[in-house]
Amino acid sequence: MTSQLNGSVLKAFKILDLFAAGQSELTAKETADALGINMITAHRFLHTLVHAGALRVTSRGVFRLGYMFADLGDRVLHDGNLPTILQPILDQLARETGEACMATEFDRDAAVCIAKALPDRALYVDIRIGSRLDAFCTAHGKLWLAHLSPDDQDRYFKNARLKGMTDHTITDLDALKVELAHIRDQGFSTNNGEREKDIYAIAVPILTKHGNMISAFSVFGASVEILDQNRQSLLESTQIAAHLAKITICGAN
């Protein structure tokens, strides 16, 4: 199988991955040092990527990512395939936890349910595919807000109305921003009856290997035990499912 791989293509993607690791600009020397290749080879790869539209030259000898990736990234996130990929993992999570589960994407000001799985028991809380969940008062919504850039967060809050949905809704902007920072640090979000009374949830992000959030999983229901005695086991199961989704989407590395 290895003999069928093209080494030049793999090396080109290693160069692109240098940008994904947080570097916004790259020179031929930095490329050569990072990949262990000579300067002539580095120049050839970089200028080939410029010709293909994957990179652009911003000044003499300095390269940035090309604008084609903005379009490609949008296609990946909106090609309609993500729910299909996540569904089997969600189904397994529902079987393991005995709770309803869902996955979301973020659309402007709300988390949108793109897939769900229901437990095998008579009573459970359900949700429709396509349902929009308020960002400021749901586990999924707060998780997405926590992973927005500061500028995108400010744009959201400029238009958001933090109205009290229940007695547990956080309506103070400063308090909510503290909550979002805590969510980002701890790696998960909860909903303690903040949007609807007696609905509880734990949500975990699905991240790329460089930390970009592409979806989220949650377990949810009408039992306070989700956030009480069963919290740790449900959190661990959801984290394992999110990690499996990451591997399935992004690969093992």
Order of alpha helices (4+ residues) and beta strands (2+ residues): alpha-alpha-alpha-beta-beta-alpha-alpha-beta-beta-beta-alpha-alpha-alpha-beta-beta-beta-alpha
